C-alpha cells in the first residue's frame, strides 16, 4: 500500500471518481490523487429500487460529477465501494444483505463500460478504513480495525500497514459475528443474533422501539418511526434512560466482539465511524468497560478506541489510496 508521501510524489493533477454504496445512502465523489475531496453527491440508496435501476442512477450522477471537473483534471479511474460479500478481482457483488436484490451483480464491468474508465471494486468498509488510516483517526497505526456503524456494521482491517482482505477477499465481516444464544433478533443476512442486530444504527433503533413497546420510562415523546441514533444521542445528553441503555447494550456487544478481535490479532487501535458514531462517547464507555475485563493481549491503557475524523469523506480518501496502490 502506498503512503501519502509516495502518493504526493506522483502527479497531483490526476483525479479519480469514487463511489460508496451504503445501505442508506450512496456517495459519489471526485477526488484528487492525493486524496483531496473535490466534489461530492449524496442520495438515498432507495432511489434505485433494483440493482439495475440503482446502477443506472449512479452512472448518471457520476457523469454529472465528471462534467463539472476541470478539463485538465479528467478522472483516470473509478473506485467502487460496495457493502456485503464481494469478489474484488472478478468485480462482483455476491450479496449485499442490507440492499434488496443484490446477488451476483457484475458491477465493475457494468460501470467500467458505461463510463469508459478502468474500475476497481472494494468493500465499502475497507475503503473507509483506508481513508481513516491514511489521513484520519487511524493515521500512524500499523495494526488496527475500523468499524462503520451504519445500516449494518462493517469493518476494515489494517495489519502490518496493509489492508487485509483474507484468503477469500471478504475478511472483517465483523457485523455478522454471532453474539450468542441469548440474542435471537433476525439479521439482514438471514441469520439470527449477529452483532449488527445490536450495534448498527438500525439495530439500536430496534432496541429503542422495544423499550417503548415495553412502556418503560423515557424522555422521548415522538413516534417510534422517528427514532434514530441522532435523536437518541440528543436524548442521552439529557439523561434519557432509554437512549443510555441502548448505547450501553450496543457498546457491550461491540466490546464482546472486539475483545475476540483484539485478543486474536493484538491490535493497537479501533476506529469507530459511520452514522451512529455521533453517540461515540456513550458507546466507547461500554466498549472500554468490557475490554477492561476481557482483554488479555495488552493493558486497556495501551490500546486506543477512537472516533473517526473524516466522516463521509473517509471512503473517498480511501478510494484514492486504493487506485494509487493499483497503479492507475
C-alpha positions in Angstrom: 0.0 0.0 0.0 1.4 3.4 -0.9 2.0 6.0 1.8 0.6 9.6 1.4 4.2 10.7 0.8 4.6 8.3 -2.1 1.2 9.4 -3.5 2.2 13.1 -3.4 5.3 12.3 -5.4 3.1 11.4 -8.3 1.1 13.8 -10.4 -1.3 15.8 -8.3 -3.3 16.9 -11.3 -4.9 13.5 -11.8 -8.3 12.9 -10.4 -10.4 9.8 -9.7 -14.1 9.1 -9.4 -15.1 7.4 -6.2 -18.3 5.6 -5.2 -19.5 4.5 -1.8 -22.7 2.4 -1.9 -24.2 2.2 1.6 -27.4 0.6 2.9 -28.9 4.0 3.4 -27.1 6.5 1.1 -24.9 6.5 -1.9 -22.0 8.9 -2.0 -20.3 9.8 -5.3 -17.1 11.8 -5.3 -14.4 13.4 -7.4 -11.1 13.1 -5.6 -7.5 14.1 -6.3 -4.7 11.7 -6.4 -3.5 12.9 -3.0 -7.0 12.2 -1.5 -8.4 15.7 -1.6 -12.2 15.5 -2.0 -13.1 18.0 -4.8 -16.8 17.4 -5.0 -19.5 15.1 -3.8 -23.0 14.0 -4.5 -25.2 12.1 -2.0 -28.6 10.5 -2.5 -30.7 7.8 -0.8 -29.9 4.2 -1.9 -33.7 3.5 -2.0 -33.9 5.9 -5.0 -32.8 2.9 -7.1 -35.4 0.2 -6.5 -33.5 -2.6 -8.2 -29.8 -3.2 -8.7 -30.1 -2.2 -12.4 -32.0 1.0 -11.5 -29.6 2.0 -8.8 -26.5 1.4 -11.0 -28.1 3.4 -13.8 -28.8 6.3 -11.4 -25.2 6.1 -10.0 -23.8 6.2 -13.6 -25.8 9.3 -14.4 -24.7 11.1 -11.2 -21.1 10.2 -11.8 -21.3 11.6 -15.3 -22.6 14.9 -13.8 -19.6 15.0 -11.4 -17.3 14.2 -14.3 -18.8 17.0 -16.4 -18.0 19.5 -13.6 -14.4 18.5 -13.5 -11.7 20.9 -14.8 -10.9 19.8 -18.4 -7.2 19.5 -17.5 -8.0 17.2 -14.5 -10.1 14.5 -16.0 -10.8 11.3 -14.0 -8.5 8.4 -14.9 -10.2 5.6 -13.0 -13.1 4.7 -10.7 -13.1 3.1 -7.3 -16.3 1.3 -6.2 -17.1 0.7 -2.6 -19.9 -1.8 -2.1 -21.2 -3.5 1.1 -21.5 -7.2 1.8 -19.7 -10.1 0.3 -17.8 -9.1 -2.8 -15.2 -10.6 -5.2 -12.9 -7.7 -6.0 -10.8 -9.4 -8.6 -14.0 -10.5 -10.5 -15.7 -7.2 -9.9 -18.8 -8.9 -8.5 -21.1 -8.1 -5.5 -22.0 -11.6 -4.5 -24.6 -10.4 -1.9 -25.4 -7.2 0.0 -27.6 -8.2 2.9 -28.9 -4.7 3.5 -29.7 -3.8 -0.1 -32.5 -5.9 -1.6 -31.9 -7.8 -4.8 -28.1 -7.5 -4.9 -27.0 -11.0 -5.8 -24.0 -11.7 -8.2 -24.0 -8.2 -9.6 -21.1 -7.6 -12.0 -20.9 -4.0 -11.1 -17.3 -3.3 -12.1 -17.9 -4.5 -15.7 -21.1 -2.5 -16.0 -19.8 0.7 -14.7 -16.4 0.5 -16.4 -18.2 0.0 -19.8 -20.7 2.8 -19.2 -18.1 5.3 -18.1 -15.3 4.1 -20.3 -12.9 4.1 -17.4 -10.9 1.4 -15.7 -12.6 0.5 -12.4 -11.8 -1.4 -9.2 -14.2 -2.9 -6.7 -13.6 -3.0 -2.9 -15.6 -3.5 0.2 -17.1 -0.1 1.3 -15.8 -0.6 4.9 -12.3 -1.3 3.6 -12.3 2.0 1.7 -13.5 3.7 4.9 -10.7 2.0 6.8 -8.1 3.0 4.2 -9.2 6.6 4.4 -9.1 6.9 8.2 -5.7 5.0 8.2 -4.0 7.3 5.7 -5.4 10.7 6.7 -7.8 10.3 9.7 -8.0 8.9 13.2 -6.1 5.7 12.2 -3.0 7.6 10.9 0.2 6.2 12.3 -1.1 2.8 13.3 0.3 -0.4 11.9 -2.4 -2.8 13.2 -6.0 -1.6 13.6 -9.6 -2.2 12.8 -12.1 0.5 11.6 -15.8 -0.1 12.2 -18.6 1.6 10.4 -21.8 1.8 12.4 -24.5 2.4 9.8 -27.3 0.4 8.3 -25.2 -2.6 9.2 -21.8 -2.9 10.9 -18.9 -3.0 8.5 -15.2 -3.3 9.3 -11.8 -3.0 7.6 -8.5 -4.4 8.9 -5.1 -2.9 8.6 -2.4 -5.5 9.5 1.3 -4.7 9.3 0.5 -1.5 7.5 -1.5 -3.2 4.8 -5.2 -3.6 4.1 -6.1 -7.2 4.9 -8.6 -9.0 2.7 -8.0 -12.6 3.7 -8.0 -15.7 1.5 -11.4 -15.1 0.1 -11.2 -11.3 -0.2 -14.0 -11.0 2.3 -12.2 -10.5 5.7 -13.5 -8.5 8.6 -17.3 -9.1 8.2 -17.5 -8.3 11.9 -21.1 -7.4 11.7 -22.1 -11.0 11.2 -20.3 -12.5 14.1 -22.9 -14.1 16.3 -23.4 -12.7 19.9 -24.6 -16.0 21.4 -27.8 -17.9 22.1 -29.3 -15.1 24.1 -29.5 -13.0 21.0 -32.2 -14.0 18.5 -33.1 -10.9 16.6 -33.1 -11.5 12.8 -30.3 -10.0 10.7 -30.4 -8.8 7.2 -28.1 -11.7 6.2 -30.8 -14.1 7.1 -29.2 -15.4 10.3 -30.1 -14.6 13.9 -28.2 -12.7 16.6 -25.4 -11.1 14.5 -23.5 -8.1 16.0 -25.3 -5.7 13.7 -28.7 -6.5 15.2 -27.4 -4.7 18.3 -24.7 -2.3 17.2 -25.8 -0.9 13.9 -27.9 2.3 13.6 -30.8 0.1 12.6 -30.2 -2.3 15.4 -30.1 0.5 18.0 -33.3 1.9 16.7 -34.9 -1.5 17.1 -33.7 -1.7 20.7 -35.3 1.7 21.4 -38.6 0.7 19.8 -38.7 -2.4 22.0 -38.1 -0.2 25.1 -41.1 1.9 24.0 -43.3 -1.1 23.4 -42.5 -2.3 26.9 -43.8 1.0 28.3 -40.6 1.9 30.1 -39.6 5.4 31.2 -38.1 7.7 28.6 -37.9 11.4 27.7 -38.8 10.6 24.1 -42.3 11.9 23.0 -42.4 11.3 19.3 -43.5 8.4 17.0 -41.4 5.2 17.2 -40.7 5.7 13.4 -38.8 8.9 14.3 -36.2 7.1 16.4 -32.7 7.1 15.2 -29.2 7.4 16.7 -29.1 11.1 16.1 -32.4 11.6 18.1 -31.2 9.2 20.8 -27.8 11.0 21.1 -29.6 14.3 21.9 -31.8 12.4 24.4 -28.8 10.8 26.0 -27.3 14.3 26.7 -30.5 14.9 28.7 -30.1 11.7 30.7 -32.8 9.7 28.9 -32.8 6.2 30.3 -33.9 4.6 27.0 -31.1 6.1 25.0 -28.4 5.5 27.6 -29.5 1.8 27.9 -29.5 1.3 24.1 -26.0 2.7 23.8 -24.7 0.7 26.7 -26.1 -2.5 25.2 -24.7 -1.7 21.7 -21.3 -0.8 23.2 -21.2 -4.0 25.3 -22.0 -6.1 22.2 -19.2 -4.3 20.3 -16.9 -4.9 23.2 -17.7 -8.6 23.2 -16.7 -8.9 19.6 -13.8 -6.6 19.7 -12.3 -8.5 22.7 -12.0 -11.5 20.5 -10.6 -9.5 17.6 -8.0 -7.7 19.8 -7.0 -10.9 21.6 -6.6 -12.8 18.3 -4.7 -10.1 16.3 -3.1 -8.0 19.0 -4.3 -4.7 17.5 -3.4 -1.3 18.9 -6.4 0.7 17.8 -10.1 0.6 16.8 -11.6 3.5 14.9 -15.4 3.9 15.0 -17.2 5.7 12.2 -20.5 5.7 10.4 -23.8 7.3 11.1 -24.2 6.0 14.6 -20.7 7.3 15.7 -22.4 10.5 16.9 -23.1 8.5 20.1 -19.4 7.6 20.3 -18.7 8.8 23.9 -21.6 6.6 25.2 -20.7 3.6 23.1 -17.0 3.9 23.8 -17.6 3.8 27.6 -19.3 0.4 27.3 -16.7 -1.0 24.9 -13.9 0.0 27.3 -15.7 -1.5 30.3 -16.0 -4.8 28.5 -12.4 -4.8 27.2 -11.1 -3.9 30.6 -12.3 -7.3 31.8 -11.7 -9.5 28.7 -8.6 -8.0 27.0 -5.6 -10.3 27.5 -3.0 -9.3 24.8 -2.4 -5.8 26.2 -3.4 -3.5 29.0 -6.5 -1.4 28.4 -4.5 1.8 28.5 -2.2 0.5 25.8 -4.9 0.4 23.1 -7.0 3.1 21.6 -10.7 3.3 20.9 -11.2 6.5 18.9 -13.8 8.2 16.8 -13.2 8.6 13.0 -12.5 12.1 11.8 -13.2 12.0 8.1 -16.9 11.2 8.1 -18.5 10.6 4.7 -15.2 11.6 3.0 -13.3 8.6 4.5 -14.2 6.1 1.8 -13.5 8.7 -0.9 -10.0 9.3 0.5 -9.6 5.6 0.7 -10.6 5.3 -2.9 -7.7 7.4 -4.0 -5.3 5.3 -1.9 -6.7 2.1 -3.4 -6.4 3.3 -7.0 -2.9 4.7 -6.4 -1.8 1.3 -5.0 -3.3 -0.3 -8.1 -1.2 1.8 -10.4 -4.0 3.7 -12.1 
